Amino acid sequence: AATSAGVAGEHRARRRRDDQRVSLSVTSGLLRAVDCAIVFMASWLAFVLYLSDKGVPPSNYVLLGLVGSFLAANSLQIAGAYRHSAIRDPLSGLGGTIQAVIVVAVIFIAIGFLTKTSVEWSRLWAGLWFILTIVGLTGARVGLLVLIRRWAEDGSLRRNVAVVGAGAEAECLLAHIASTGDQTVRVVGVFDNRCSRVPKSVAG
């Protein structure tokens, strides 16, 4: 009876962990929304800090902030900032994130040059916007890294993996999983539908 109760308790605990599991796809979508907000808020903060007391109308700068956030989100998407691998290790893609922001800055410079409107923009505002954006995006990824580590520790990111087939390919797959040291992968078992010639264990 005690053994049965212990097994039942373990199943309930595992079920609670499964219910609390964090989706990397949802996290990726939320990060994309946060990045857009950071880029826009950085442009607005730069305006408030440098131009608000100079009598400059904010409408054009609000439009530039919206366009910048749209371009930044797409550039970051192309740079792979929202892939699952980047979400698991946010700081690994920080270089690509900075490059994406630089690409957006170059696009703005090109647009301003071609439309002959760059003289109407404050260069100090643009520089401050760029710096605040880099700081904001870096801070968002540091915060995400803290969350990822917490989720990894409490099992919220854990994925249950069942390997079908107890052959040499299964041994190679399990060896690869073990070599990565990925704590979010939990192998629940190896299954094979053969009635004979099935090994008693595969990679333990």
MONORMO-V612930 format. One record per residue. N is the residue number from 1. NEAR is the number of other ideal C-beta (glycine too) atoms within 8 Angstrom. Layout:
n=N near=NEAR
n=N near=NEAR
This chain:
n=1 near=4
n=2 near=5
n=3 near=6
n=4 near=7
n=5 near=8
n=6 near=8
n=7 near=8
n=8 near=8
n=9 near=8
n=10 near=8
n=11 near=8
n=12 near=8
n=13 near=8
n=14 near=8
n=15 near=8
n=16 near=8
n=17 near=12
n=18 near=8
n=19 near=6
n=20 near=8
n=21 near=10
n=22 near=9
n=23 near=6
n=24 near=10
n=25 near=7
n=26 near=8
n=27 near=11
n=28 near=12
n=29 near=9
n=30 near=8
n=31 near=13
n=32 near=12
n=33 near=8
n=34 near=9
n=35 near=15
n=36 near=12
n=37 near=9
n=38 near=12
n=39 near=16
n=40 near=12
n=41 near=9
n=42 near=14
n=43 near=16
n=44 near=11
n=45 near=9
n=46 near=14
n=47 near=14
n=48 near=8
n=49 near=7
n=50 near=11
n=51 near=12
n=52 near=9
n=53 near=4
n=54 near=6
n=55 near=3
n=56 near=9
n=57 near=4
n=58 near=9
n=59 near=6
n=60 near=8
n=61 near=13
n=62 near=10
n=63 near=8
n=64 near=11
n=65 near=15
n=66 near=9
n=67 near=8
n=68 near=14
n=69 near=14
n=70 near=9
n=71 near=11
n=72 near=15
n=73 near=12
n=74 near=8
n=75 near=12
n=76 near=13
n=77 near=10
n=78 near=7
n=79 near=11
n=80 near=10
n=81 near=13
n=82 near=11
n=83 near=8
n=84 near=8
n=85 near=8
n=86 near=13
n=87 near=14
n=88 near=9
n=89 near=10
n=90 near=12
n=91 near=8
n=92 near=7
n=93 near=13
n=94 near=10
n=95 near=6
n=96 near=11
n=97 near=14
n=98 near=9
n=99 near=9
n=100 near=14
n=101 near=14
n=102 near=8
n=103 near=9
n=104 near=12
n=105 near=10
n=106 near=8
n=107 near=9
n=108 near=12
n=109 near=9
n=110 near=8
n=111 near=9
n=112 near=11
n=113 near=8
n=114 near=6
n=115 near=7
n=116 near=7
n=117 near=8
n=118 near=9
n=119 near=5
n=120 near=5
n=121 near=10
n=122 near=8
n=123 near=6
n=124 near=7
n=125 near=13
n=126 near=12
n=127 near=8
n=128 near=11
n=129 near=13
n=130 near=10
n=131 near=8
n=132 near=11
n=133 near=14
n=134 near=10
n=135 near=9
n=136 near=12
n=137 near=13
n=138 near=10
n=139 near=8
n=140 near=12
n=141 near=13
n=142 near=10
n=143 near=8
n=144 near=12
n=145 near=11
n=146 near=8
n=147 near=8
n=148 near=13
n=149 near=8
n=150 near=9
n=151 near=10
n=152 near=11
n=153 near=6
n=154 near=8
n=155 near=8
n=156 near=11
n=157 near=12
n=158 near=11
n=159 near=7
n=160 near=7
n=161 near=9
n=162 near=9
n=163 near=13
n=164 near=6
n=165 near=9
n=166 near=11
n=167 near=6
n=168 near=5
n=169 near=7
n=170 near=13
n=171 near=10
n=172 near=8
n=173 near=9
n=174 near=14
n=175 near=9
n=176 near=8
n=177 near=11
n=178 near=8
n=179 near=6
n=180 near=7
n=181 near=5
n=182 near=6
n=183 near=6
n=184 near=9
n=185 near=10
n=186 near=8
n=187 near=10
n=188 near=6
n=189 near=6
n=190 near=12
n=191 near=9
n=192 near=8
n=193 near=3
n=194 near=7
n=195 near=3
n=196 near=4
n=197 near=3
n=198 near=8
n=199 near=5
n=200 near=3
n=201 near=5
n=202 near=10
n=203 near=8
n=204 near=4
